[in-house]
Amino acid sequence: MSDSDSVQVVLDFYAALRDSRVKDMLALTDPTVLCQPLVRPGLTMYSGHDGIIRLDHDMHAVHGRYEIEIGTVTEKDGQQVTVEARSHRFPSPACTSSATAGSPG
């Protein structure tokens, strides 16, 4: 997978998370995925597909319906993509968040 492919997968993941499309999120992630949201909706780290399902639940439990504005996206060695983003809760004001996702190892 090229660097730009990795970034696109993460952007597609964020769109699926926003829309609570769990099947799409699982299809986009490796079963060993690690996600560390800096603004913690629940856990410090979400691990594997069970963690992705929990992340979806936690994000929507805390933020309700929201939109994501992607800021900086960086990719490291095809293993890790870091995204800085702002979530805009409907109808509340924006809050800032950032997350790093990657495969272990």
C-alpha positions as CSV (number, residue, x, y, z in Angstrom):
1,M,0.0,0.0,0.0
2,S,1.4,3.4,-0.9
3,D,1.6,6.4,1.5
4,S,-1.4,8.1,-0.3
5,D,-3.4,4.8,-0.1
6,S,-2.8,4.6,3.7
7,V,-3.9,8.2,4.2
8,Q,-7.1,7.6,2.0
9,V,-8.0,4.6,4.1
10,V,-7.8,6.6,7.3
11,L,-9.9,9.4,5.8
12,D,-12.4,6.8,4.7
13,F,-12.4,5.4,8.2
14,Y,-13.1,8.8,9.7
15,A,-16.1,9.2,7.4
16,A,-17.4,5.8,8.3
17,L,-16.9,6.5,12.0
18,R,-18.8,9.8,11.7
19,D,-21.7,8.0,10.0
20,S,-21.5,5.0,12.4
21,R,-20.9,2.5,9.5
22,V,-19.3,-0.2,11.6
23,K,-19.0,-2.8,8.8
24,D,-17.1,-0.2,6.7
25,M,-14.8,0.6,9.6
26,L,-14.0,-3.0,10.2
27,A,-13.4,-3.6,6.4
28,L,-11.0,-0.6,6.4
29,T,-8.9,-1.7,9.4
30,D,-6.6,-4.6,10.2
31,P,-7.8,-6.9,13.0
32,T,-4.8,-5.7,15.0
33,V,-5.4,-2.0,14.5
34,L,-4.6,0.4,17.4
35,C,-6.3,3.7,17.7
36,Q,-5.3,6.3,20.3
37,P,-7.6,9.3,20.3
38,L,-6.1,12.3,22.1
39,V,-9.5,13.5,23.1
40,R,-10.7,10.3,24.9
41,P,-14.4,9.5,24.4
42,G,-13.8,6.5,26.7
43,L,-10.6,4.5,26.5
44,T,-7.0,5.7,26.1
45,M,-6.4,3.0,23.4
46,Y,-8.8,1.1,21.2
47,S,-7.4,-2.2,20.1
48,G,-8.5,-4.6,17.3
49,H,-12.0,-4.8,15.7
50,D,-13.7,-5.0,19.1
51,G,-12.0,-1.8,20.0
52,I,-13.2,-0.1,16.8
53,I,-16.7,-1.1,17.6
54,R,-16.3,0.3,21.1
55,L,-14.7,3.5,19.7
56,D,-17.8,4.0,17.5
57,H,-20.1,3.6,20.5
58,D,-18.1,5.9,22.7
59,M,-17.7,8.6,20.1
60,H,-21.5,8.8,19.5
61,A,-22.4,8.4,23.2
62,V,-20.2,11.5,24.0
63,H,-20.6,13.6,20.9
64,G,-23.9,12.6,19.4
65,R,-24.1,13.6,15.7
66,Y,-21.0,15.4,14.5
67,E,-19.0,16.4,11.5
68,I,-15.3,16.0,11.2
69,E,-13.0,18.7,9.7
70,I,-9.7,17.1,8.8
71,G,-6.6,19.2,9.4
72,T,-3.1,17.8,9.2
73,V,-2.5,14.3,8.0
74,T,0.9,12.6,8.3
75,E,2.0,9.1,7.3
76,K,5.0,7.2,8.7
77,D,6.5,4.2,7.0
78,G,3.1,2.9,5.8
79,Q,2.4,1.7,9.3
80,Q,1.0,4.8,11.0
81,V,-1.2,7.6,10.0
82,T,-1.7,10.6,12.3
83,V,-4.7,12.8,11.8
84,E,-5.4,16.2,13.5
85,A,-9.1,17.0,13.2
86,R,-11.9,19.1,14.6
87,S,-15.2,17.5,15.4
88,H,-18.2,19.8,15.0
89,R,-21.0,18.6,17.1
90,F,-24.5,19.4,15.8
91,P,-25.6,22.0,16.9
92,S,-23.0,22.7,19.5
93,P,-19.6,24.5,18.9
94,A,-16.5,22.7,17.7
95,C,-14.1,20.7,19.8
96,T,-10.6,19.8,18.8
97,S,-9.3,16.2,18.6
98,S,-6.5,14.2,17.2
99,A,-5.8,10.5,16.9
100,T,-3.0,8.2,15.8
101,A,-3.8,4.8,14.2
102,G,-1.5,2.1,13.1
103,S,-0.6,-1.5,13.2
104,P,1.6,-2.7,16.0
105,G,5.2,-3.5,15.2
